[in-house]
Structure formats: C-alpha cells, structure tokens
Amino acid sequence: MLDFEDLSKSYHHTDDKTMAEPSSIMPPTAEGTAGQVEIDVNDDHDSSFDEDIASSTTSLSSSIKNHTYENGRRYHAFRAGSYFAPNDDAENDRLDMHHHLATLLLNGKLHLAPIGEGPQRILDVGCGTGIWTIAMGDENPSAQIYGVDISPTQPNLIPPNVTFELDDVETEWTYHEPFDFVHVRFLAASIMDWPRLVQQAYQHTKPGGWCEFKDFDLNIKATDGSLPEDTALVKYHTLLIGAVNTIGRTHAPGPKLKGWVEAAGYENVHEEVSAVPLGTWPKDKRYKEIGLWNFVCLEEGLEGISLRLFTAVLGWKVEDVEVLIEQVRKELKELKKRGIHAQYT
C-alpha cells in the first residue's frame, strides 16, 4: 500500500487463550539499530526513479468485477469508497513493486513465521494483485492458498492450489476450517477496526498455527534532523494522514500490532522492526537497494495514494493536488543533493 515503516511480525496460536508472555524484540544487527541507517557520504547517485451478496466470502465472478472511474483513475465498485486507492494498471504495477520491496526487507523471503514444510491451509488477507498468494502457491504445492481482497484485480492464470475471493475483510469471516498460516500485509490506512481484524485472524488460526502481520507507520522523518518541516514532502504526508484519520482509518497500525495480537490471544510473539530509507543515501548496500525501491514505489504512487483522499475528503481541486504532487516529485529528486535522509520508522 503505502511506502513507510515495515514492521514484520509473526505470531503463534496455541490452545491457551490467556494473554501471551511479553515478547522479545530482536537486538540490533550489524547493519545498525532499528530505525537508524548509516549515511553514505560518497554516494552521488540521484534516483529518478447494497445489495447483500450470497455469502460473506464470495468467489470472484463477472457480476462483481465492475469498476468506477473518477479523475482519470479506475477504482473498485464492490463496497465502493471503503478503500481509497485506485485499482488500475498503474496502481497494480506499483503494488507488485511494493511486493518486491517487502521481499527485500525480509532478505528475499516471503515470510518470517516458521510455518514448517507441510502447511495445508494458508490465508492471505488483503492480497492485492495476488502476487504473494501465487508465490506461496508455487512454494507450497501441497497447500491450499486463499487470497481475499476487496478489489478483483488478480490474474486468471494461477496455480491449481490458489483460490482468490472477493470480500471486505472487515465483515464477519465465514471460513469453516481454520488455517495453518494467516498472512496480513500492508493494510495501513485501509482498516477501521484493527483489534477486530486481529481477533478474527486469531479465531481462524488453528492451534499450533501462525499469523504474520507486516505494516506501517505513515509518518516520515529523518533521524538526523535533515528533513525540514516546511518541505512539500512533509506537507504531503501531514495532509495524507489527516485525510486518513478523517475517514476513520488507522494510519499507523505497525507500532500497535504487537499489543493487538497479544490481546487477541496469540503467544510466542516475535517483533522485528525495519527502517525503510527513502532514496539511495544509506551506506549499506542492502539498505541502499531498499531505499531505491521505496523511492520508486512512492514516486509512482503519489497520485494514486492521494488523489481521492485529497479531493473527496479534503475538498481540494484536482489541479491543486497535481501541483503539490509535482512539488513533492521535484523534492524527491533533490533529496541527495539537499542532504535529506528521509525514512519511515
């Protein structure tokens, strides 16, 4: 979804529904303390880069694959307005790039939860284009993988063990069998009631199974104070967060996930916090690549992320949104030159 702090979390479901023991946070790695990234002072590279439906969980069908259009972008029609971003080709390409960013943050892995070699049922909540769901289907051929999303943008050619469903994940889940692994990724600014979502995930995770959340804090900052408050980049994020809060969505679920899952009953809770730099300013090569992809995802998604929120919620004219976006794009291309070490934490 949006390009901010990635908090990768795995949780274990046991038969005991008592509150989990406090989990430990991983110690800093050799790459630096979480939230702090070394700056490469010698890098001169600049990135340019209602009708009710028959069931609560509904299989994709042509009758609900309609779309709506506004301001030159395409949006999903099922429960229209419940999700602010478009679902056209440009946005779907960005989501696929964001999937690559997520795998970089996990050192090439699809997940961190130790689900073992023989999971039988896996659920991908808010699957987007289905890229993670399909990859899991290929990686786990003996498992049945379900991907659920509010927008019907998943491909038709999929592995035989993958099923896509259209549904609003904030409604009641009606699965009759629990899952070995429930995966929830990048739903910041999309969910109104996170504790209920997490509780439903717990209820549908089989004893001994796992759940993994990966999500954000939309606030942007520079740990060295190099990001001026009067920049268009800061203004953009401030307005974005204000609009998200106005529509009752949670703009920063990442830091709260650990508490929510413990309250739901999960045990063996593990939390890993990753800084996500914006641009190629880090010294470490891994963080430099992460920063590059984060830069591309944000630059490509500026309009899609903000257009409906700024016009429908904040009351802006389309032309004014476009002016702000161009100011942000200009600043993004000048981050290195201006010595701005922005990141999401």
C-alpha positions in Angstrom: 0.0 0.0 0.0 2.0 3.0 1.2 5.7 3.2 1.5 6.5 3.6 5.1 8.0 1.7 8.1 7.7 -2.1 7.7 7.1 -3.9 11.0 7.3 -7.6 10.2 5.6 -9.6 12.9 5.0 -13.3 13.4 2.6 -14.7 16.0 1.9 -18.3 17.2 -1.5 -19.6 18.1 -1.7 -22.0 21.0 -4.7 -23.7 22.7 -4.2 -21.5 25.7 -6.1 -18.3 25.1 -4.6 -16.4 28.0 -2.5 -13.3 27.5 0.8 -14.1 25.9 4.1 -13.7 27.6 5.8 -10.4 26.7 7.7 -11.0 23.5 11.3 -10.0 23.0 12.4 -7.6 20.3 15.4 -8.6 18.2 18.7 -7.0 19.1 20.3 -4.6 16.6 22.1 -6.4 13.7 25.4 -5.5 12.3 23.6 -3.2 9.9 22.6 -0.8 12.7 20.0 -0.2 15.3 16.4 -0.4 14.1 15.3 3.0 12.8 18.9 4.1 12.3 20.7 3.8 8.9 24.3 4.8 8.2 24.6 7.5 5.6 26.8 7.1 2.5 28.5 10.4 2.2 30.3 9.4 -1.0 27.3 8.3 -3.0 26.5 10.9 -5.7 23.8 8.8 -7.4 20.4 10.5 -7.7 17.3 8.2 -8.0 14.9 9.2 -10.8 13.2 6.6 -10.3 -26.5 -2.7 -1.0 -27.3 -5.4 -2.2 -26.2 -8.3 0.0 -24.1 -10.9 -1.6 -24.9 -14.6 -1.3 -22.2 -15.2 1.2 -19.8 -13.2 3.3 -16.9 -14.7 1.5 -17.7 -14.5 -2.2 -15.8 -16.1 -5.1 -14.8 -13.8 -7.9 -17.4 -13.6 -10.6 -18.1 -11.4 -13.6 -21.1 -9.8 -11.9 -19.0 -8.1 -9.3 -16.0 -7.3 -11.4 -17.3 -3.8 -12.2 -15.3 -0.7 -11.6 -15.9 3.1 -11.2 -13.9 5.9 -12.7 -13.0 9.4 -11.5 -10.3 11.9 -12.3 -8.8 9.5 -14.9 -8.3 6.7 -12.4 -10.1 3.4 -12.0 -11.5 2.2 -8.6 -13.2 -0.9 -7.4 -17.0 -0.9 -7.3 -17.6 -3.6 -4.6 -18.3 -1.7 -1.4 -17.2 1.4 -3.2 -15.4 4.0 -1.2 -14.2 1.6 1.5 -10.7 1.7 0.1 -9.2 5.0 -1.2 -6.6 3.8 -3.8 -7.3 3.0 -7.5 -7.1 -0.5 -8.9 -5.9 0.3 -12.5 -2.8 -1.0 -14.2 -0.6 1.8 -12.9 -1.5 1.1 -9.3 -1.3 -2.7 -9.7 2.2 -2.3 -11.1 3.1 -0.2 -8.1 1.7 -2.9 -5.7 3.8 -5.5 -7.5 6.9 -3.3 -7.0 5.9 -2.9 -3.4 5.9 -6.7 -3.1 9.5 -6.7 -4.3 10.3 -4.1 -1.6 8.7 -6.3 1.0 10.9 -9.3 0.0 14.0 -7.1 0.2 13.0 -6.2 3.7 12.8 -9.9 4.5 16.1 -10.8 2.8 14.3 -12.5 -0.1 11.8 -14.4 1.9 8.0 -14.4 1.6 7.5 -14.6 5.4 9.4 -15.0 8.6 6.9 -17.2 10.5 8.3 -20.7 11.0 5.3 -22.4 9.3 7.2 -25.6 8.6 7.3 -27.7 5.3 3.8 -29.0 5.3 1.2 -26.3 5.8 -2.2 -27.3 4.4 -4.3 -24.1 4.5 -2.9 -20.6 4.1 -4.9 -17.3 4.0 -3.6 -14.1 2.5 -5.8 -11.2 3.9 -5.9 -8.1 1.6 -4.0 -10.0 -1.2 -4.0 -7.1 -3.7 -2.8 -8.3 -7.1 -2.2 -11.8 -5.6 1.5 -11.8 -6.2 2.4 -13.0 -2.7 -0.5 -15.6 -2.8 0.7 -17.0 -6.1 4.3 -17.2 -4.9 3.2 -19.1 -1.8 1.2 -21.4 -4.0 4.3 -22.2 -6.0 6.4 -22.6 -2.9 3.9 -24.8 -1.1 2.3 -27.1 -3.8 0.7 -29.3 -1.2 -1.1 -26.4 0.5 -4.4 -24.7 -0.5 -3.8 -21.0 -0.6 -6.6 -18.5 -0.4 -6.3 -14.8 -1.2 -9.0 -12.4 -0.3 -9.3 -8.7 -1.3 -12.0 -6.1 -1.9 -10.8 -5.4 -5.4 -10.9 -8.0 -8.3 -7.5 -7.4 -9.8 -6.0 -10.9 -9.5 -4.9 -12.8 -12.6 -6.9 -15.7 -14.1 -3.9 -17.9 -14.8 -2.9 -19.1 -11.3 -1.5 -22.3 -9.7 -4.2 -25.0 -9.2 -3.8 -24.7 -5.4 -4.6 -21.0 -5.3 -8.1 -19.5 -4.9 -9.0 -15.8 -5.0 -12.1 -14.5 -3.3 -13.7 -11.0 -3.2 -14.7 -9.8 0.2 -14.4 -7.0 2.7 -12.1 -8.4 5.4 -13.8 -6.2 8.0 -17.0 -8.1 7.7 -17.5 -11.4 9.5 -15.2 -14.2 8.3 -17.2 -17.4 7.4 -14.4 -19.9 6.8 -15.4 -23.4 8.2 -11.9 -24.7 8.6 -9.0 -22.9 10.4 -5.7 -22.0 8.7 -2.1 -23.1 9.4 -0.9 -19.6 8.4 -2.7 -16.3 8.2 -0.8 -13.5 6.4 -1.8 -9.8 6.6 0.4 -7.3 4.8 0.3 -3.6 4.1 -3.2 -2.6 5.2 -2.3 0.8 6.8 -4.9 3.4 6.1 -7.4 0.7 5.0 -8.8 -0.7 8.2 -11.2 0.9 10.7 -11.2 -1.7 13.4 -7.8 -3.4 13.7 -8.4 -5.2 17.0 -11.5 -6.9 15.5 -9.5 -7.9 12.4 -6.7 -9.3 14.5 -9.3 -11.2 16.7 -10.8 -12.7 13.6 -7.4 -13.8 12.4 -6.9 -15.5 15.7 -10.2 -17.2 15.6 -9.4 -18.7 12.2 -5.8 -19.7 13.0 -5.7 -23.4 14.1 -4.0 -24.3 17.4 -0.3 -24.5 16.6 -0.6 -22.3 13.6 0.9 -18.9 12.8 -0.1 -15.4 11.8 2.2 -12.8 10.4 1.5 -9.0 10.1 3.6 -6.6 8.1 2.6 -3.0 8.3 3.5 0.7 8.6 3.6 4.0 10.3 2.8 6.6 7.7 4.9 9.3 9.5 8.1 10.3 7.6 11.2 11.5 9.4 14.9 11.8 9.3 16.7 10.6 12.4 19.4 13.1 12.0 17.0 16.1 11.7 17.8 16.6 8.0 14.2 16.8 6.8 12.8 20.4 7.1 9.3 20.8 8.3 8.5 23.3 5.6 9.1 20.8 2.7 6.4 19.7 0.3 7.2 16.1 1.3 6.3 16.8 5.0 3.2 18.8 3.9 2.0 15.9 1.7 2.3 13.4 4.5 0.7 15.6 7.0 -2.3 16.2 4.7 -2.4 12.5 3.8 -2.5 11.4 7.5 -5.2 14.0 8.2 -7.4 12.7 5.4 -6.9 9.1 6.5 -7.8 9.9 10.1 -10.9 11.8 8.9 -12.3 8.7 7.2 -11.7 6.7 10.3 -8.9 4.5 9.1 -5.7 3.8 11.1 -2.6 5.4 9.6 -0.1 3.8 11.9 -1.0 0.2 12.7 2.6 -1.1 12.7 3.6 0.0 16.3 0.4 -1.3 17.8 0.3 -4.7 16.2 2.2 -6.5 19.0 -0.3 -5.3 21.6 -3.3 -6.2 19.5 -2.1 -9.7 18.8 -1.3 -10.4 22.4 -4.7 -9.1 23.4 -6.3 -11.4 20.9 -4.6 -14.5 22.5 -1.6 -15.2 20.3 1.6 -16.5 22.0 5.2 -16.8 21.1 5.0 -13.3 19.7 8.1 -12.0 17.8 8.5 -8.5 16.5 11.1 -7.2 14.0 11.3 -3.5 13.2 12.9 -2.4 9.9 13.9 1.1 8.9 12.9 1.9 5.3 15.1 4.6 3.9 13.8 6.8 1.1 16.4 7.1 -1.7 19.9 5.8 -2.1 21.6 7.7 0.7 22.4 4.7 3.0 25.9 3.4 3.1 24.9 -0.2 3.5 24.2 -1.8 0.0 21.1 -3.7 1.2 19.5 -0.5 2.7 20.6 1.4 -0.5 18.6 -1.0 -2.6 15.7 -0.9 -0.3 15.8 2.9 -0.4 15.8 2.8 -4.2 12.7 0.6 -4.4 11.0 2.6 -1.7 11.7 5.8 -3.7 10.2 4.3 -6.9 7.1 3.0 -5.1 6.4 6.4 -3.5 7.1 8.4 -6.7 5.0 6.1 -8.8 2.2 6.1 -6.2 1.9 9.7 -5.2 -1.2 10.4 -7.3 -3.0 7.1 -6.7 -2.4 7.3 -3.0 -3.7 10.9 -2.5 -6.0 11.9 -5.4 -9.3 10.6 -4.0 -8.4 11.4 -0.4 -7.4 15.0 -1.2 -10.4 15.7 -3.4 -13.2 13.8 -1.8 -12.1 14.2 1.9 -10.1 17.4 2.0 -12.1 19.2 -0.7 -9.1 20.0 -2.9 -9.4 20.7 -6.7 -7.6 18.1 -8.9 -5.4 20.8 -10.2 -4.2 21.7 -6.7 -3.4 18.1 -5.9 -1.4 17.8 -9.1 0.6 21.0 -8.2 1.5 19.5 -4.8 2.5 16.2 -6.3 4.8 17.9 -8.7 6.4 19.8 -5.9 6.9 16.5 -4.0 8.4 14.8 -7.1 10.8 17.7 -7.5 11.9 17.4 -3.9 12.3 13.6 -4.1 14.8 14.0 -7.0 16.7 16.5 -4.9 16.9 14.6 -1.7 20.5 13.5 -2.1 21.7 17.0 -3.3 19.9 18.6 -0.3 21.3 16.1 2.2 17.9 14.9 3.3 18.0 11.4 4.8 14.3 10.6 4.9 12.9 7.3 6.1 9.9 5.6 7.5 10.1 4.4 11.1 
